[in-house]
Every structure is written in C-alpha cells, then in structure tokens.
C-alpha cells in the first residue's frame, strides 16, 4: 500500500483515536483504563502538541506515530494495514529527524520488541510496571544514530 506521511491535523483526531482504541480492544493482555472518548481526547492533545505524523492512503489514515523530541510516545498501525511496512516508514521518518530516540513498550508486546530490535533499538531497562498507568511490566529501548 502506498501511503503519504504527513503532520496530523486536528481533523485526524478521530482516526488516530480509533487506531489507538482498536489496539486496546484487540489486545487481550491490555487493560482498558480509559474510555474511547478519552482515547480520542488524548489523540487530539498529541496532535495539538505537534507530535503526530499520520500515514494516509486512499483518503484514510492507516497508522500514526507521536514523538516529542527524543521521546516516542506512540507508533500504531491499524490492524487492516499491518505487515505492509507502514510502521517501518513512520519509524524511519522519526529516525531521520533525530539523533537519539527512546521509547517504552510492554513486556507482553513481543511483536513490538522484535520490531524495535530489527530497527536498531537496544533494550536499556525493564520495570515491573509500577510507573505506568496500566501497571504492566515494560521495557525501555534506546536508539542512537550511527556516525558514518
């Protein structure tokens, strides 16, 4: 699928919130601690901050990433668009725009762990989840641009 990566606009909040809610609803180990309306509000907040890039194709948003400086807050691909390289495109954009990135993923999210390791991230810390809202054990990953 061919997609255009672009800065999110306020009108994208519904699509971004729906992708986030879809992940939560479709992931058996992920507790729902916020309503879908709160997911939408959170999406709108990230967009207002200028953190969000969306991947759009065929007039539809299929994925998004959110980055504030070196901190990656989100990278989600709609289930219908997974496996097509869209997440890799979003991550490559973030890596092109930064010298260093850091992110957290849940220990239960083995697919995300493989994805980030494949793209040059290294595990730097594990926690028991006491510091995240979901209370799930998590892993911190860091990436540094190589000087060539």
LOPAVO-592479 format. One record per residue (C-alpha): residue number from 1; residue in one letter; z, x, y. Coordinates in pm, 1 decimal. Layout:
% residues N
  vofi  kolmi        pz        px        py
   NUM      A         Z         X         Y
...
This chain:
% residues 148
  vofi  kolmi        pz        px        py
     1      X       0.0       0.0       0.0
     2      X     -90.0     131.0     342.5
     3      X     189.3      96.1     595.3
     4      X     241.3     178.3     959.4
     5      X     571.5     338.3    1055.5
     6      X     689.5     223.6    1396.9
     7      X    1000.3     179.9    1603.8
     8      X    1164.7    -152.5    1529.0
     9      X    1153.2    -427.0    1789.1
    10      X    1419.3    -695.8    1838.9
    11      X    1189.8    -943.4    1659.7
    12      X    1216.7    -729.1    1344.3
    13      X    1588.5    -800.8    1303.8
    14      X    1526.2   -1093.2    1069.0
    15      X    1309.3    -887.7     833.6
    16      X    1544.1    -587.4     844.8
    17      X    1847.3    -810.3     778.2
    18      X    1664.7    -982.9     490.9
    19      X    1581.3    -647.8     325.8
    20      X    1944.8    -539.8     355.6
    21      X    2070.2    -874.5     220.4
    22      X    1816.2    -857.5     -62.7
    23      X    1953.0    -522.1    -174.4
    24      X    2310.5    -650.5    -170.7
    25      X    2221.2    -973.4    -352.1
    26      X    2011.9    -791.3    -613.7
    27      X    2260.0    -513.7    -692.4
    28      X    2525.7    -615.2    -942.5
    29      X    2772.7    -338.6    -852.0
    30      X    2751.3    -401.3    -474.6
    31      X    3016.0    -640.8    -342.2
    32      X    2910.6    -882.5     -71.4
    33      X    3166.9    -821.8     201.9
    34      X    2960.1    -960.8     491.9
    35      X    2767.2   -1284.3     528.5
    36      X    2387.7   -1282.9     554.2
    37      X    2430.0   -1373.4     920.5
    38      X    2642.8   -1061.4     966.1
    39      X    2370.3    -855.5     791.8
    40      X    2123.1    -991.7    1046.6
    41      X    2359.2    -912.7    1334.2
    42      X    2408.6    -558.7    1201.8
    43      X    2030.3    -516.1    1180.2
    44      X    1998.0    -632.6    1540.1
    45      X    2268.2    -389.6    1650.5
    46      X    2097.2     -92.4    1483.3
    47      X    1765.5    -193.3    1642.0
    48      X    1927.2    -227.2    1987.2
    49      X    2064.8     125.7    1946.8
    50      X    1710.4     254.9    1884.4
    51      X    1797.5     381.6    1535.7
    52      X    1548.8     180.1    1325.8
    53      X    1199.2     261.8    1206.3
    54      X    1015.7      -3.3    1006.1
    55      X     731.2      27.2     758.1
    56      X     487.5    -256.0     822.9
    57      X     181.4    -350.7     622.9
    58      X     -23.4    -667.8     623.6
    59      X     181.1    -801.0     913.9
    60      X     504.6    -780.0     714.8
    61      X     799.4    -539.2     729.7
    62      X     846.2    -389.9     380.9
    63      X    1114.0    -127.0     449.9
    64      X    1328.5      31.2     716.6
    65      X    1533.3     336.8     794.1
    66      X    1808.6     382.7    1052.3
    67      X    1907.7     721.0    1192.0
    68      X    2141.0     819.2    1474.6
    69      X    2094.0    1190.0    1538.3
    70      X    2156.8    1367.0    1208.2
    71      X    2328.4    1064.9    1050.5
    72      X    2111.0     849.7     824.7
    73      X    2269.9     504.7     825.9
    74      X    2017.4     322.6     610.7
    75      X    1699.1     352.9     406.3
    76      X    1599.2      35.2     225.2
    77      X    1272.7     -78.2      70.1
    78      X    1213.0    -441.8     -21.0
    79      X    1207.5    -481.7    -398.9
    80      X     845.6    -604.1    -384.6
    81      X     734.5    -276.4    -220.8
    82      X     936.1     -24.1    -421.4
    83      X     766.3     257.4    -608.6
    84      X     479.3     288.4    -361.1
    85      X     601.2     586.8    -159.2
    86      X     719.7     387.3     140.7
    87      X    1077.2     516.0     119.0
    88      X     943.3     871.9      91.7
    89      X     728.9     812.2     402.4
    90      X    1030.2     690.3     600.8
    91      X    1240.5     982.8     484.1
    92      X     963.1    1232.0     566.0
    93      X     949.2    1089.3     918.9
    94      X    1322.5    1142.5     961.3
    95      X    1297.7    1494.9     822.1
    96      X    1009.0    1577.2    1055.6
    97      X    1217.5    1466.0    1353.9
    98      X    1538.6    1655.5    1267.7
    99      X    1662.6    1997.6    1164.0
   100      X    1951.7    1852.7     965.2
   101      X    2028.7    1514.5     809.1
   102      X    2339.5    1380.9     642.7
   103      X    2394.9    1055.5     454.9
   104      X    2620.9     878.8     210.2
   105      X    2521.9     684.9     -99.5
   106      X    2733.8     514.2    -359.4
   107      X    2802.2     693.0    -686.6
   108      X    2674.8     384.3    -868.0
   109      X    2337.1     414.8    -692.2
   110      X    2183.0     666.8    -931.7
   111      X    1830.0     585.7    -814.9
   112      X    1916.6     685.9    -457.7
   113      X    2081.6    1002.9    -584.6
   114      X    1764.4    1106.9    -771.5
   115      X    1551.2    1017.5    -467.4
   116      X    1751.2    1227.9    -222.8
   117      X    1777.7    1526.2    -458.1
   118      X    1400.0    1510.5    -510.4
   119      X    1353.8    1529.4    -132.8
   120      X    1564.3    1839.5     -76.4
   121      X    1911.0    1696.6     -15.7
   122      X    2217.7    1861.4    -168.8
   123      X    2544.8    1696.0    -265.0
   124      X    2828.7    1817.8     -44.2
   125      X    3119.5    1580.3    -107.2
   126      X    3242.5    1300.0    -333.9
   127      X    3510.1    1046.9    -244.6
   128      X    3696.3     766.9    -417.1
   129      X    3562.2     512.5    -165.1
   130      X    3884.6     472.3      29.5
   131      X    3699.4     543.2     357.6
   132      X    3411.2     294.8     319.6
   133      X    3417.7     -79.9     371.8
   134      X    3306.5    -158.5      16.7
   135      X    3577.6      55.0    -143.9
   136      X    3320.7     213.6    -377.8
   137      X    3315.8     582.3    -473.6
   138      X    3046.8     760.2    -275.3
   139      X    2863.2    1089.0    -231.6
   140      X    2765.8    1275.5      83.3
   141      X    2428.4    1451.5      89.3
   142      X    2301.2    1701.4     344.2
   143      X    1952.2    1829.3     414.8
   144      X    1852.0    2127.8     626.7
   145      X    1501.9    2209.8     742.3
   146      X    1386.5    2538.2     597.7
   147      X    1258.6    2802.5     836.7
   148      X     918.3    2917.0     717.7
